[in-house]
Amino acid sequence: MKIAFTKKKIKWLAAAVSLAAATAAVAVTAVVTSVGTRAEEHKLPIYRVERGDNKIALTFDVAWENSNTQELIDILEANDARATFFVTGDWCDRYPDDVRMFYDAGNEIQNHSDQHPHVEGINVNDLINDTREASRKIASITGEEPTLYRAPYGEYDDSMLTTLEGMGMQVIQWDVEPVDTDGKPLPEPD
């Protein structure tokens, strides 16, 4: 039996074989590349750091008013305690003396954004500019550049975390929030 191919059939067959070979090469490359790798996990901010000495990190988000600055300083000093105050740049503009009081009392002053924006999904350039501006204001008062960031509203996403890490900052969340969400005051300690 003799099979005759026309030039057109030979070209078509060559194209089909080439396409099949290319598809197989892509599939093999994908399998080889994926061996030993895993899907990227979502990034998370720091919620807690395990310690063996029964100490906690006390933090405050400072963005609104300054009515209890001296009271907070007095309570911390009376208990030989220090805290980290995450302040906004806007708060630094309105209450620079209070920022200085917290700092002079031995507390850390860190970045809580400049204008308290919603940062989940924020434009990267806007996030960078807002963060840099708050850090600049804090450093102009304390002489120290912030290295920690507390996201407004506790919001974050992978892009925001990656951007801030690239700026040399660690994003810090909280793991206990002692706020009565019903608006009732917390009970006085015994």
KAVENBEL-V569612 format. One record per pair of residues at least 4 apart in sequence whose C-alpha atoms are under 8 Angstrom apart, sorted by the first residue. I is the first residue (numbers start at 1). J is the second residue. D is the distance in whole Angstrom. If there is no record, write none. Layout:
BEGIN
I	J	D
I	J	D
END
This chain:
BEGIN
5	9	6
5	10	6
6	10	6
7	11	6
8	12	6
9	13	6
10	14	6
11	15	6
12	16	6
13	17	6
14	18	6
15	19	6
16	20	6
17	21	6
18	22	6
19	23	6
20	24	6
21	25	6
22	26	6
23	27	6
24	28	6
25	29	6
26	30	6
27	31	6
28	32	6
29	33	6
30	34	6
31	35	6
33	37	8
34	38	7
42	158	6
43	157	7
43	158	5
43	161	7
44	158	8
44	161	8
45	161	7
45	170	7
45	171	5
45	172	6
45	173	6
46	170	8
46	171	6
46	172	5
46	173	6
47	172	6
47	173	5
47	174	5
47	175	6
48	173	8
48	174	7
48	175	7
51	55	7
57	83	7
57	84	8
58	82	7
58	83	5
58	84	6
59	83	5
59	84	5
59	85	6
59	86	7
60	83	7
60	84	6
60	85	5
60	86	6
61	85	6
61	86	5
61	87	6
61	112	7
61	150	8
62	85	7
62	86	6
62	87	5
62	88	7
62	91	7
62	112	8
63	87	6
63	88	5
63	90	7
63	91	6
63	112	8
63	116	8
64	91	7
65	91	8
66	95	7
66	98	7
68	72	6
69	73	6
69	98	7
69	102	8
70	74	6
71	75	6
72	76	6
73	77	6
73	102	7
73	105	7
74	78	6
75	79	6
76	80	6
76	81	5
76	82	6
76	83	8
77	81	6
77	82	8
77	105	8
82	106	6
82	107	5
82	108	8
83	107	5
83	108	6
84	107	6
84	108	5
84	109	6
84	110	7
85	102	8
85	107	7
85	108	6
85	109	5
85	110	6
86	109	6
86	110	5
86	111	5
86	112	5
86	149	7
86	150	6
87	91	6
87	92	7
87	109	7
87	110	6
87	111	6
87	112	5
87	113	7
88	92	6
88	111	6
88	112	5
88	113	5
88	114	5
88	115	7
88	116	7
88	134	6
89	93	6
89	111	8
89	112	8
89	113	6
89	114	4
89	115	7
89	133	7
89	134	4
89	135	7
89	137	6
89	138	7
90	94	6
90	114	6
90	115	6
90	134	8
91	95	6
91	96	8
92	96	5
92	99	6
92	137	7
92	138	7
93	137	8
95	99	7
96	100	6
96	141	7
97	101	6
98	102	6
99	103	6
99	109	8
99	141	7
99	142	8
100	104	6
100	141	6
100	142	7
101	105	6
102	106	7
102	107	6
102	108	8
102	109	8
103	107	5
103	108	6
103	109	6
103	142	7
109	138	7
109	142	8
109	146	7
110	135	8
110	138	8
110	146	5
110	147	7
110	148	6
110	149	6
110	150	8
111	131	7
111	134	6
111	135	6
111	138	8
111	146	6
111	147	8
111	148	6
111	149	5
111	150	6
112	116	7
112	131	8
112	134	8
112	149	6
112	150	5
112	151	6
112	152	6
113	117	7
113	130	6
113	131	5
113	133	8
113	134	6
113	149	8
113	150	8
113	151	7
113	152	7
114	130	5
114	131	6
114	133	6
114	134	4
115	130	7
116	152	6
117	152	7
118	122	7
118	152	6
118	153	7
118	155	7
119	127	7
119	151	7
119	152	7
119	155	6
119	156	6
119	160	7
120	155	6
120	156	5
120	157	6
120	160	7
121	157	7
121	159	8
121	160	7
122	126	7
122	127	6
122	160	8
123	127	6
124	128	6
124	159	8
124	160	7
124	163	7
125	129	6
126	130	6
127	131	6
127	160	8
128	132	6
128	163	8
128	164	8
129	133	6
130	134	6
131	135	6
132	136	6
133	137	6
134	138	6
135	139	6
135	145	6
135	146	6
136	140	6
136	145	7
137	141	7
138	142	6
138	143	8
138	144	7
138	145	7
138	146	7
139	143	5
139	144	5
139	145	5
139	146	7
140	144	8
146	169	8
147	168	7
147	169	5
147	170	6
148	169	5
148	170	5
148	171	6
148	172	7
149	169	6
149	170	6
149	171	5
149	172	6
150	154	7
150	171	6
150	172	5
150	173	6
151	155	6
151	156	7
151	171	7
151	172	8
151	173	8
154	173	7
156	160	6
156	161	7
157	161	6
158	162	6
159	163	6
160	164	6
161	165	6
161	171	7
162	166	6
163	167	6
164	168	6
164	169	5
164	170	7
164	171	7
165	169	5
165	170	6
165	171	8
179	186	7
180	184	6
180	185	7
180	186	6
END
